[in-house]
């Protein structure tokens, strides 16, 4: 691999997209491929690749519209990069979008394919995007790069305008939030230390940042554990635990550890058990807690689909594995990767995990079930089935612990909102006998 390619942000974006189409997650490939880029070029490469990913189906349809013969996938992805720059990257001059894309294609596939790419990009420059179809499912699928079966699923319960708004929010660039430790640093001191005079604070421990996130991650404040990247929706979930001093608390699906950290920051005397099915992710959690200076917790590998812990707890948090459809803006591959069979299997797994965790809860204790998916199958339907099978539990009103603007039918349901909180669901259950 020529060094010049490793330091070319367009090549990094293209290579990462090709690897993503083969296997894995795009952001993992971007992280590995962008190590030799400057900070500005790294941001550009990530912006290009994620933009193509968020619009992959529409870009692919545009390539198909202007091709007599379908190019192979690696060529198609290079063309998608060029089209994305032409159509949506106003800061990239038209001549640069075409010239750089054609050079990339020539370097990888030869002059003949480069000439084909040049002709196509100039047609797109003149004529624009391929027309969207009139069929509502196909139109939404192409416009927002979401599989058709998912669109049909949403249209069963929502009208076209509601699905359109949902997908428009999901495709937007996500707002970036930091959690800081008010016991260690004040809001104003943090603002000065990070050199973010315009940063917006919310609540008692949250700071919204924009393009400055990379700057924050390189700061002393981050290295010292004063701030962490997390969305405030997590705090609403933790508040449902109604933590009290010296309680035994179990974060049952804990990795990567953000909610475990919140538990200990909100109640430093808590005796916390943090478990996860993945040993490597559990190590990431331990690294996080070390950076934050939190030590009063134990970690265990535990597959909650098969077992529970032989302990008894006052409070248990089950942040269950889910489709992640509430955080599509952060994971743009999801609506392209999720399969119908995954969507059917997840609620079964979630109920197994919740039921096994409940066995370790003492009478009078609190069990919180949460997912970053607002889908009924993964949220309220799981709670309904659990309560039907476990009459010794009752649902408690979340509005007693969080602002009722986030509560629906006694449960937290965060839908697309102006504040930028992730979509989330959470229910508070109490064992009564």
N, C-alpha and C positions, 0 to 999 in steps of 0.2 A: 504494500500500500504506500503510495507516494506521500511524502510528508505534506506536500501542498494540498492534497485532498483532505488530510486529517484536520487542516486548519481552515478549510473552506466550509462556511456554515451551511451553504446550500447542499453540499455533498453530505454533510453530517445529517441534515434533515432527511435527504433522500435515502441514505443508507439505513437510517433508523426506521423509516417507513417500510422499506423492503424487508428488514428483519422482523418488524411487527407483523407483516402479512404472513411470514413463515411461522412464527410462534412468539409467545411472550407478550409483555406489555410495552407499549410505545415509550412511556416515560423511563422505563428501565434501560431501554436501548439508547435513548437520548443521553441519559446520564453517563453511560459507558463511552459513548462515541464523542462526547463534547469536551473531554478533559483537556484537550490541547487548544481549545478556543479561548479567546479573550472573553471578558465578561459581556461586552456588547455583542460579540458574535454568537456567544452561547445563547443569549436572550433571543437573538434573531433566529437562530436555528430552531430553538424550541417553539417560538411563535409560528414559524412556517410549518413545522411538522404537525403541531397540534391543530393549526388551522385547517390543514389538509385532512387530518383525521376527523375533525368535527364536520367536515363537508364532503367526506369521501364519496358518498353515493352520488351526489349532485355533480361533483367533479368528474367522476367516472362516466356519468351519463353525457357530460359535455364532450369528453374525449371520444366516446362512441358516436356521438352526433356528427363529429367532424372527421371521422375515420372511415375510409372505405373498407379497411380490414383492421380488425382489432389488434393493437400492438400487444406484445407480451407485457406481463404485469409490471416488471421493473421499469420498462419504458413508460408505461401508463402513469406510474407514480411520479416519474420525473416531469411528465406533461402536467399532471395535476399540480405539482409545485409551481410550475410556470403559470398556469391558469389562475391559481390562487393569488399569485403576486399581481397579475394583470388586473384581476377583477376586484380584489378586496384589500390589497396592500397599497394604499395611496402614497405612502412614503417611498415606495420603490418606483423609480422612473420606469416608464414603459420600455424604453430601449434596454435598460438593465435587466428587467424581468425576462425579456426575450433572449438577449445576448447571453446572459449567464446560464439560462436553462439550456439553450442550444449547445453551449460549450460543455456543459455537464453531460448531455446526451452523447455528444461526439466523443468525449473522453472515455465513455463507458461502452458505447455501441458502434462507433464509427461515423464517418462523414455522411453516408447515405441516410442512416436513421436520423442524424442531426438535421439534414435537409428536410426530412419529413416533419420533424418537430418544429422547425422554423416556419414551415408553411401552415401547420395547424395553429400555432400560437398567433400568427398574423390574422388568420381567419377569426379566431376568438377575439382578437383585438378589435376587429371590424364589427363582428356580429354579436358578441357577448355570450352569456350562458345559453345552454340548450333550454328550450321551452319546457316549463313544467306541465305535466299531464293534468287533465281536468278531473280524473277520478280522485276523490278525496284521500283515499288510502295511499295511492301511488304518489299523489302530490306531496302530502306530508312526509312520506317516507323519503322522497328524493330531496325535498327542500331542507329537511333537518337531519338527513343521513341516519335514519332509524329503520330497522327492519319492519317490513309490512305487517308481520304478525303482532308486533308490539303496538303498532298504530291501531290495528283492529281491536286489540285487547282494550285499549283506552277508550275507543269510540263506543264500546258497549255501555259505559257508564257516564261518559262526558260527550258534549256536543263538539262539533268541529272547531268552533272558536276557542273552547276551553283547552282542547288538545293542542291547538296551534299556540296558545299562550304558554302552556306547560313546556312545550318543546322549545319555544323561543327563549324562555328562561333557562332551560337546560343547556342550550348552546352558547349562552353568554359567557364571558370571561368571569370566573368566580372571584368574589371579593376575598381578600386575604386578611386574616385576623391573627393577632398574637394574644396569648394569655400571659399575663405577668403576675408576679407574686407580690401583692400589696404589703405583705408582712416584711418584705425585704427591700422594697423600693417604692417610692411614691410615683404617682402618674407624672407629675411635672419633672421629677428627677430623671425618669425614664425617657421622657420626651427630649430632654437636653442631652442625655447620654447617647441616644440613638440619632441625634441631630435631625429630628422630624418635627419641626415646629407646627406643621399643619395636620399632624396625625390626629385622628378622631378617637376619643375614648368612649366606651359604652359600659355601663354597669360598674361593678367594683373591681374588675380584673381584665378588661378586654380593650384592645387597641387595634384599630383598623389601619392597615398599611396597603399601599398599592404596588407600584413598580419598585418600591424601596425594599421589598422582601429579601432580595439577594444581599443587599447591604446589611440588613438585620442579621442574616444568618452568618455573616462574617464578623459580627460585632463581639466585643467583650461581654456585653450584656447577655448574649445568647450562650457564649462559652461558659459563663458563670452560672447559667441556669436561671437567670432572672426572667427570661421570656421563652416561650415555646410557641410553635405554630399549631393553632387549634381553632375550630369554629365555635362560637358561643352556644350553639345548639347543644353541645356536650354538657354545658353547665346546667341547662334546664333538666337534663336527664339525671345528673348527679343530685340535684336538689330534691328529686323525688325520694331519694334514700332517707331523707330526714335524719341525717347523721347525728349521733349523740356521743359524748365522751366515752372513750375506752370500749367502744363496741367492736365485736368481731365482724369484719366485713369481707365479703368474697366478691372480687371482680372476676367473673367466671370465664369470660372470653376477652382477656385483658389486652393482648397485643393490638397496637403498638405501645399502649400504656398511657395515653393521654387522660383517660378517665380515672385510672389508678392515681395518677399524679393529682388530679383535681380532688379526689377523695381525701388524700393526705394533706393537701393544702387547705381544704375546708375544715377538716377535723384531724389535726396532727396527732391526736391520741389514739386514733383508730388502729386496731390490729388487723392489718390487711393481708389477705391471701390473694395472689394474682396468678391465674392459671391460663394456659392456652394449649391447644392441641399441637402446635408447631414449636419444637425446641429452639429453632433458630430465631423465630420471632420473639420468643420469651427472653432470649439473650438481648435482643434489641430493647426490650422493655427494661431489663436490668441496666443497660447502658444509659437509657433515658433517666431512670431514677437516680443513677450516680451523678449525672450532669446536673440534675435539679437539687441534689443534696437531700434526697428523701431516702430513709433507711428502714422505717418500721413496717416492712412488708416481707412476706415469704412468697416464693415462686414455685410452682409445680407444673409439670406437664400433665394435662388431663384431657382426655377425649370424652367430652360430655355427651356425645351421642351414644356412648357405651357405658359410662360410669358416672359416679359422683364422688365427692370427697367424704371421707369418714370423719367429718367434723360437724359442729353445729354453729350456725352463724345468726347474728342479729339482723344483718342486712345482706342481700345478695343482688348484684347487678348482672344481668344477662344481656349483653350487647351482641345479639346473635348474628352469625354469618347470614348475609342476605344478598339480594340482587343488586344492591347499591343504586337503585334507580332514583333515589333522592339526591344523589351526588353526581349525576351525569356530567355536570359542567366541569367537575374535577377529574372525571374518568371518561373521556370522550369515546374510548373504545367500547364501553359497555353496551350501548344500544346496537352495536354491530356484532358483538360477540355472544350476547346472551341467547340461549337456545330455549325453545318452548319446554323441553324436558327438564332443563335446569329450573325453570320457573315453577314447574309442578312439583319437583322434588324438594325445593327449599322449605316450604311450609311444614313438610313432614319432619325434616331435620330440625327445624326450629322448635317444633312441639316436643320432640325427643329431648333436646337440650334443656328447654325450660322445665320439663317434667323431672329430669334427673337432677337439675340444680335445686329444685324445690324440696327434694328429699333432705337436704342439709340445712333447712331453715327451721329455727326454733319457733314454737308457738308464740304468736304475738309479733313475729318478725316481719320484715318488709322484703318483698321480691319485686324488682323492677325489670321489666322486659322492654328492650329497645331495639330498633332497627333503623338504619339510614335508608329505608324504603317506605314510602307512604302507601304502597299497594295493599289493598284490603286483605289479599290472600296471606301476606306476610305480617300483618299487623293485627287488626281487630279480629280477624277470623281465627288466628292462633290463640288469642286471649279467650275468645268464646269457647273454643274447643277445650282449652286448659281448664276453664272454670266449670265446664260441664263434667269433666273427668275428675275434678278436685273440689268437691263441695266444701272442703275445709279452708278454702281461700275465698276472699272477697275482693272486688275491685274498689279502690278508693279514689276520690276525686282529686285529680292533679291540680285543679284550680286552688286548692288549699296551700299549694307550695310554689306555684309559678303564676305569672300574669295570665289571666284567663283568655287573653287574646291568642294564646298558643294552645288552648284547650278546646277539645270537641268531644262530646259524649264522655266526659270525665277523664279523657286520655289526652296526652300531648300529641298534637298533629301539626307539625310545622310544614306549611305549604309555601310555594314561591312567595317571597316577600321583599319589600323595598330595603329592609335592613341588611339583607345578604346572609341571613342564617340558612344553613343547609336544611333541606327537607328531612324531617325526622319524625319518628313515632316512638312513644314510650307510654307504658301503663304501669301503675303502681298497684301491687297486690299485697294483701296482708293475710298471713296464716292465722286463722281464728281458733282452730282446734287441731 
